[in-house]
Amino acid sequence: MEKKNKVNLLMLSLILLAFTAQSQDLPQPRVLDPGDEWSAPSDAVILFNGGNLDKFESVTGGPAKWTGEGDHFTVNPGTGNIHTKDHFGDMQLHIEWRTPTEDIGKEGQKNGNSGIYLMGKYEVQILNSFKNETYPDGQAGAIYLQHPPMVNASRAPGEWQVYDIVFKSPVYNSDGKEKEPGRVTVFHNGVLIQNNVEIKGPTTAYNKELPENATKGPLMLQDHDNKISFRNIWLRELK
């Protein structure tokens, strides 16, 4: 029995040594400044933190025609969607938004409607979903017409809301056929509402100029005739 215990201890020691050696081969995580609730991490791409809209343009060309208002900007209804000049794939996105109080009394999709299009193709819905009923896969936080949010974490119109989104772009084979679908995780006001859900192709009103097998695209914000405001927009490219 004593000999068997010694053999077991020797085997355990060899296993621990193997794991220790393996751990020593791993690179140390990169150090960054995480910032605070108002500032972005030090490795983030800042898309808007007040001032001008130079990082965006109209989807039809030329400068973005939305209204800058100090630390935020607002949809100028009828001027069309805007998107980033740069293209992005896998990302962590932080964006803050507010629906207008002037839409109170309007019903369903007419109340505080906009959208955030990842790669210009996949919409995370913006809507006033505070005491405003609509179809489940069209309310705030839905992957539009694909996945309803798990819960409704909406604040009232006029209050700032936060989306933190993790996006994994689709992967394609050399022949252009999809190998792995894109996936999205969404936190709404700190609450998990989409948990690594599979994207089932482009949602409506997407940027059709992008190749079907693109792995990067612009971040697009939708003009849906409602005066939605945005602020503190940044993303981290995930590699």
Residue pairs with C-beta under 8 A, 6 or more apart in sequence:
30 43
32 41
32 42
32 43
33 41
33 42
34 41
34 42
35 41
35 42
35 44
38 232
40 46
40 49
40 94
40 232
40 234
41 234
41 236
43 236
44 94
44 234
44 235
44 236
45 86
45 88
45 234
45 235
45 236
45 237
46 55
46 233
46 234
47 55
47 56
47 84
47 219
47 233
47 234
47 235
48 55
48 56
48 73
48 230
48 231
48 232
48 233
49 71
49 231
49 232
49 233
49 234
50 70
50 71
50 72
50 231
51 68
52 68
53 63
53 64
53 66
53 68
53 73
53 82
55 84
55 85
55 86
56 64
56 66
56 82
56 83
56 84
56 85
56 221
57 63
57 64
57 82
57 83
57 84
57 85
58 64
58 65
58 79
58 80
58 81
58 82
59 80
59 81
59 82
59 83
59 207
59 220
60 80
64 82
65 76
65 79
65 80
65 82
66 73
66 74
66 75
66 76
66 79
66 82
66 223
67 73
67 74
67 75
67 76
69 229
71 231
71 232
72 98
72 229
72 230
72 231
73 229
73 230
73 231
74 227
74 228
74 229
74 230
75 114
75 221
75 223
75 224
75 226
75 227
75 228
75 229
76 223
77 223
77 225
77 226
77 227
78 223
78 225
79 223
80 223
81 117
81 205
81 220
81 221
81 222
81 223
82 220
82 221
82 223
83 117
83 120
83 207
83 218
83 219
83 220
83 221
84 218
84 219
84 220
85 218
86 218
87 119
87 216
87 217
87 218
88 119
88 216
88 217
88 218
88 219
88 235
88 237
89 119
89 169
89 215
89 216
89 217
89 237
90 167
90 168
90 169
90 237
90 238
90 239
91 118
91 165
91 166
91 167
91 235
91 236
91 237
91 238
92 164
92 165
92 166
92 167
92 235
92 236
92 238
93 116
93 118
93 163
93 164
93 165
93 166
93 167
93 219
93 233
93 234
93 235
94 162
94 163
94 164
94 165
94 232
94 233
94 234
94 235
95 116
95 162
95 163
95 165
95 230
95 232
95 233
96 160
96 161
96 162
96 163
96 230
96 231
96 232
96 233
97 114
97 126
97 160
97 161
97 163
97 228
97 229
97 230
97 231
98 157
98 158
98 159
98 160
98 161
98 228
98 229
98 230
99 111
99 112
99 126
99 127
99 128
99 157
99 158
99 161
99 226
99 228
100 112
100 157
100 158
100 226
100 227
100 228
100 229
101 157
101 158
102 227
103 110
103 111
103 112
103 128
103 157
103 226
103 227
104 111
104 128
104 157
107 132
108 132
108 133
108 134
109 127
109 134
109 138
110 226
111 127
111 128
111 132
111 157
111 226
112 126
112 127
112 128
112 132
112 157
112 226
112 228
113 126
113 127
113 128
113 222
113 224
113 225
113 226
113 228
114 126
114 127
114 221
114 222
114 223
114 224
114 226
114 228
115 123
115 124
115 125
115 126
115 144
115 205
115 221
115 222
115 224
116 123
116 124
116 126
116 163
116 165
116 219
116 220
116 221
116 222
117 123
117 124
117 203
117 205
117 206
117 207
117 219
117 220
117 221
117 222
118 124
118 165
118 167
118 182
118 184
118 217
118 219
119 167
119 169
119 182
119 207
119 210
119 214
119 216
119 217
119 218
119 219
120 206
120 207
120 210
120 217
120 218
120 219
120 220
121 202
121 203
121 206
121 207
121 210
121 214
121 217
122 143
122 167
122 182
122 184
122 199
122 202
122 203
122 206
123 143
123 144
123 203
123 204
123 205
123 206
123 222
124 141
124 142
124 143
124 144
124 163
124 165
124 184
124 186
124 194
125 138
125 139
125 140
125 141
125 142
125 143
125 144
126 140
126 222
126 228
127 134
127 138
127 139
127 140
128 140
128 154
128 157
129 139
129 140
129 141
129 152
129 154
130 154
130 155
130 156
130 157
131 156
136 142
136 148
137 143
137 144
137 145
137 146
137 147
137 148
138 144
138 145
139 148
139 149
139 152
139 154
140 149
140 152
140 154
140 161
140 188
141 149
141 152
141 153
141 154
141 163
141 186
141 188
141 193
141 194
142 148
142 149
143 184
143 186
143 194
143 197
143 199
143 203
144 203
144 204
145 203
145 204
146 197
146 199
146 200
146 203
147 194
147 197
149 186
149 188
149 193
149 194
150 192
150 193
150 194
150 195
151 191
151 193
153 188
153 189
153 190
153 191
153 193
154 161
154 188
154 189
155 161
155 189
160 231
161 188
161 189
162 187
162 188
162 189
162 190
163 186
163 187
163 188
164 186
164 187
164 190
165 184
165 185
165 186
165 187
166 184
166 185
166 186
166 238
167 182
167 183
167 184
167 185
168 182
168 183
168 184
168 238
169 182
169 215
169 216
170 178
170 179
170 180
170 181
170 182
170 199
170 213
170 215
171 178
171 179
171 180
171 215
172 178
172 179
172 213
172 215
173 179
176 212
176 213
177 213
178 213
181 198
181 199
181 200
182 198
182 199
183 196
183 197
183 198
183 199
184 194
184 196
184 197
184 199
185 192
185 194
185 195
185 196
185 197
186 192
186 193
186 194
187 193
205 222
207 217
207 218
207 220
210 217
219 235
221 230
